[in-house]
Amino acid sequence: MISLRSVFYDADRFAVVVVDDGSTVPISAEQMQSELKNIGSITVLRNEQNSGITDALNLGLKWIEEHLQVKYIARLDCGDCCHPHRFYRQMQYLTAHPDIGLLGSWCLFKDKKMSFGFQFKTPTGHESIKKAMHLGNVFIHSTTMFRTTLLKFAGHYPSEFMYAEDYAFFWKLIKITRSHILDEFLITYEIDHEGLSIKNRQQQLKSRARIIARFGTNPFRKIVGILRTKALYIIPKRLALPLKHWIK
């Protein structure tokens, strides 16, 4: 609920789709609607049993395609919070730049448990983004917004890259559209030590290496990216997040 309370935009111009992937304490759309006065339309899609992040993401995309007519789809993970002007800034940019299909932003990482945080800055222009993607995912999932029409060409999140489905999905998008990252901190990302990425870091790194090999466009950068990813296997979890500073 904290994440959804951070969503601000014109009430009649957006809808929220929540995918509940087998939670032990489910909550209905009616319950959410009664507590969230900032959101006009909420739909809850529920899996009775946990099906995994990729299936949950694709369930949401499929429902949106079948039931809504929207120009853009934005992502927000549970625990992450939008800054008040996030959606206004992203909508302004996409409206002014019709050639941009995938848009992200810089974000702030916060670890409440360890009182740790840092700023995550990345390249902003499309060509620089493509280069940096050979080293790792420069798009923090909760910062992204993309044009719905791209799903006709890119499809949904691929299932063969466990715990790195978003990295593969964004590679697919930047191969068919131009991208951009706003040099503004529009999201605060909550570091969850029990989250999928941290708990399954070794499997995620293996998937990342396979993604670079599959989607990378520059042979030299592919080699460097794969070697860098393999080197991360031996780095302790507590040091992994600060290394995001190195993605330039």
C-alpha positions as CSV (number, residue, x, y, z in Angstrom):
1,M,0.0,0.0,0.0
2,I,2.9,2.3,0.7
3,S,4.0,2.1,-2.9
4,L,0.6,2.8,-4.3
5,R,0.1,5.8,-2.0
6,S,3.1,7.4,-3.8
7,V,1.3,7.3,-7.2
8,F,0.1,10.7,-8.3
9,Y,-1.4,11.6,-11.7
10,D,-4.7,12.9,-13.0
11,A,-7.2,10.5,-11.5
12,D,-9.2,10.0,-14.7
13,R,-6.2,9.4,-16.9
14,F,-4.6,6.2,-15.4
15,A,-5.5,2.8,-14.0
16,V,-3.6,0.6,-11.6
17,V,-3.3,-3.2,-12.1
18,V,-2.0,-5.1,-9.1
19,V,-0.7,-8.7,-9.6
20,D,-1.0,-10.7,-6.4
21,D,1.2,-13.7,-6.9
22,G,-0.2,-16.0,-4.3
23,S,0.2,-13.9,-1.2
24,T,-0.9,-15.4,2.1
25,V,-2.9,-12.3,3.1
26,P,-4.7,-11.3,-0.1
27,I,-6.4,-7.9,-0.3
28,S,-9.3,-7.0,-2.6
29,A,-9.5,-4.1,-5.1
30,E,-12.4,-2.8,-3.0
31,Q,-10.3,-2.7,0.2
32,M,-7.5,-0.9,-1.7
33,Q,-9.9,1.6,-3.3
34,S,-11.3,2.5,0.1
35,E,-7.8,3.3,1.4
36,L,-6.2,4.9,-1.6
37,K,-7.9,8.2,-2.4
38,N,-5.2,9.1,-4.9
39,I,-6.2,6.3,-7.4
40,G,-9.4,6.2,-9.3
41,S,-9.3,2.7,-10.8
42,I,-7.7,-0.4,-9.3
43,T,-7.8,-4.0,-10.6
44,V,-6.3,-6.9,-8.6
45,L,-5.3,-10.0,-10.5
46,R,-4.7,-12.9,-8.1
47,N,-2.8,-16.2,-8.5
48,E,-3.9,-18.7,-5.8
49,Q,-0.4,-20.1,-5.8
50,N,2.9,-18.3,-6.4
51,S,3.8,-18.7,-10.1
52,G,7.0,-16.7,-10.2
53,I,7.8,-13.1,-11.2
54,T,7.9,-13.7,-14.9
55,D,4.5,-15.3,-15.1
56,A,3.1,-12.6,-12.8
57,L,4.5,-9.8,-15.0
58,N,3.1,-11.4,-18.1
59,L,-0.3,-11.9,-16.5
60,G,-0.5,-8.2,-15.9
61,L,0.6,-7.3,-19.5
62,K,-1.8,-9.7,-21.0
63,W,-4.7,-8.4,-19.0
64,I,-3.9,-4.8,-19.9
65,E,-3.7,-5.7,-23.6
66,E,-7.1,-7.4,-23.4
67,H,-9.0,-5.0,-21.2
68,L,-7.5,-1.5,-21.4
69,Q,-6.7,0.9,-24.2
70,V,-3.7,2.8,-22.9
71,K,-0.7,4.4,-24.6
72,Y,1.8,3.7,-21.9
73,I,2.6,1.0,-19.3
74,A,4.6,1.9,-16.2
75,R,6.0,-0.5,-13.6
76,L,6.2,-0.2,-9.8
77,D,7.5,-2.9,-7.5
78,C,6.1,-3.4,-4.0
79,G,8.2,-1.4,-1.5
80,D,9.4,1.2,-4.1
81,C,8.0,4.7,-4.0
82,C,7.5,7.3,-6.7
83,H,8.4,10.9,-6.2
84,P,5.3,13.1,-6.5
85,H,6.1,14.4,-10.0
86,R,7.3,11.1,-11.5
87,F,4.4,10.4,-13.9
88,Y,4.0,14.0,-14.9
89,R,7.7,14.2,-15.9
90,Q,7.6,11.0,-17.8
91,M,4.4,11.7,-19.6
92,Q,5.7,15.2,-20.6
93,Y,8.9,13.7,-22.0
94,L,7.2,10.9,-24.0
95,T,4.6,13.3,-25.4
96,A,7.4,15.7,-26.5
97,H,9.6,12.9,-27.9
98,P,7.4,10.4,-30.0
99,D,10.5,8.6,-31.1
100,I,11.3,7.4,-27.6
101,G,9.6,4.1,-26.7
102,L,11.3,3.2,-23.4
103,L,11.9,5.7,-20.7
104,G,13.5,5.3,-17.3
105,S,15.0,7.6,-14.7
106,W,17.7,7.8,-12.1
107,C,16.8,6.5,-8.7
108,L,17.7,6.5,-5.0
109,F,18.6,3.2,-3.4
110,K,17.7,2.9,0.3
111,D,18.4,0.1,2.8
112,K,16.4,0.8,5.9
113,K,17.8,-2.3,7.6
114,M,21.4,-1.2,7.3
115,S,20.9,2.6,7.1
116,F,22.6,2.5,3.7
117,G,21.8,4.4,0.5
118,F,23.2,5.7,-2.7
119,Q,22.3,7.5,-5.9
120,F,22.0,5.4,-9.0
121,K,23.0,7.4,-12.1
122,T,23.3,6.0,-15.6
123,P,23.8,7.2,-19.1
124,T,20.8,9.0,-20.5
125,G,21.0,8.9,-24.3
126,H,20.0,6.0,-26.4
127,E,23.5,5.2,-27.9
128,S,25.1,5.4,-24.5
129,I,22.4,3.2,-23.0
130,K,23.0,0.5,-25.6
131,K,26.8,0.5,-24.7
132,A,26.2,0.4,-21.0
133,M,23.6,-2.4,-21.3
134,H,26.5,-4.7,-22.2
135,L,27.7,-4.4,-18.6
136,G,24.4,-4.7,-16.8
137,N,20.8,-3.5,-16.7
138,V,20.8,0.3,-16.6
139,F,17.0,0.4,-16.3
140,I,15.7,0.0,-12.7
141,H,12.4,-1.7,-13.2
142,S,10.3,0.6,-11.1
143,T,11.5,3.6,-13.0
144,T,10.4,2.4,-16.4
145,M,7.5,3.5,-18.7
146,F,7.1,2.2,-22.3
147,R,4.7,2.5,-25.2
148,T,2.1,-0.2,-25.2
149,T,2.3,-0.7,-28.9
150,L,5.8,-2.1,-28.6
151,L,4.4,-5.3,-27.1
152,K,3.2,-6.2,-30.6
153,F,6.8,-6.4,-31.7
154,A,8.7,-7.3,-28.6
155,G,6.3,-9.7,-27.0
156,H,6.3,-10.2,-23.2
157,Y,8.9,-10.9,-20.6
158,P,11.0,-14.0,-21.7
159,S,10.7,-16.9,-19.4
160,E,14.1,-18.5,-20.1
161,F,16.2,-16.0,-18.2
162,M,15.4,-16.7,-14.5
163,Y,15.5,-13.7,-12.2
164,A,16.7,-11.4,-15.0
165,E,13.6,-11.3,-17.2
166,D,13.5,-7.5,-17.0
167,Y,17.0,-7.2,-18.3
168,A,16.2,-9.4,-21.3
169,F,12.9,-7.5,-21.9
170,F,14.6,-4.1,-22.0
171,W,17.2,-5.5,-24.4
172,K,14.3,-6.5,-26.7
173,L,12.8,-3.1,-26.5
174,I,15.9,-1.1,-27.2
175,K,16.5,-3.2,-30.3
176,I,13.2,-1.9,-31.8
177,T,12.8,1.6,-30.3
178,R,14.9,4.5,-29.0
179,S,15.3,4.8,-25.3
180,H,16.1,7.5,-22.8
181,I,16.7,7.9,-19.1
182,L,15.8,11.1,-17.3
183,D,18.6,12.5,-15.2
184,E,16.2,13.0,-12.3
185,F,15.7,10.9,-9.2
186,L,12.0,9.9,-9.7
187,I,12.0,6.6,-7.6
188,T,13.2,5.5,-4.2
189,Y,14.1,1.8,-4.5
190,E,13.9,-0.2,-1.3
191,I,16.7,-2.8,-0.9
192,D,15.1,-6.0,0.2
193,H,17.5,-8.6,1.5
194,E,14.8,-11.2,1.2
195,G,14.0,-10.1,-2.4
196,L,14.3,-12.4,-5.4
197,S,17.3,-10.6,-6.9
198,I,19.5,-10.8,-3.8
199,K,18.4,-14.3,-2.6
200,N,18.9,-15.7,-6.1
201,R,21.9,-13.6,-7.1
202,Q,24.0,-16.5,-8.5
203,Q,21.2,-17.7,-10.8
204,Q,20.5,-14.1,-11.8
205,L,24.2,-13.5,-12.8
206,K,24.2,-16.7,-14.9
207,S,21.1,-15.4,-16.7
208,R,22.7,-12.0,-17.2
209,A,25.7,-13.5,-18.9
210,R,23.4,-15.5,-21.2
211,I,21.4,-12.3,-22.0
212,I,24.5,-10.4,-22.9
213,A,25.6,-13.3,-25.2
214,R,22.1,-13.4,-26.8
215,F,21.3,-9.7,-27.2
216,G,24.6,-7.8,-27.2
217,T,25.4,-6.0,-30.4
218,N,29.2,-5.3,-30.0
219,P,31.5,-8.3,-29.9
220,F,34.1,-6.6,-27.8
221,R,31.6,-5.2,-25.3
222,K,29.9,-8.6,-25.1
223,I,33.1,-10.3,-24.0
224,V,33.8,-7.6,-21.5
225,G,30.2,-7.7,-20.1
226,I,30.3,-11.5,-19.8
227,L,33.6,-11.5,-18.0
228,R,32.5,-8.7,-15.7
229,T,29.3,-10.7,-14.9
230,K,31.3,-13.8,-14.1
231,A,33.7,-11.9,-11.9
232,L,30.6,-10.8,-9.8
233,Y,30.1,-14.4,-8.9
234,I,32.8,-14.2,-6.3
235,I,31.9,-10.8,-4.8
236,P,29.9,-11.0,-1.6
237,K,26.2,-9.9,-1.7
238,R,26.9,-7.0,0.7
239,L,29.3,-5.5,-1.9
240,A,27.2,-6.1,-4.9
241,L,24.8,-3.2,-4.7
242,P,27.5,-0.5,-4.4
243,L,29.0,-1.8,-7.6
244,K,26.0,-0.3,-9.4
245,H,27.9,3.0,-9.1
246,W,30.2,1.5,-11.8
247,I,27.6,1.3,-14.5
248,K,28.4,4.4,-16.7
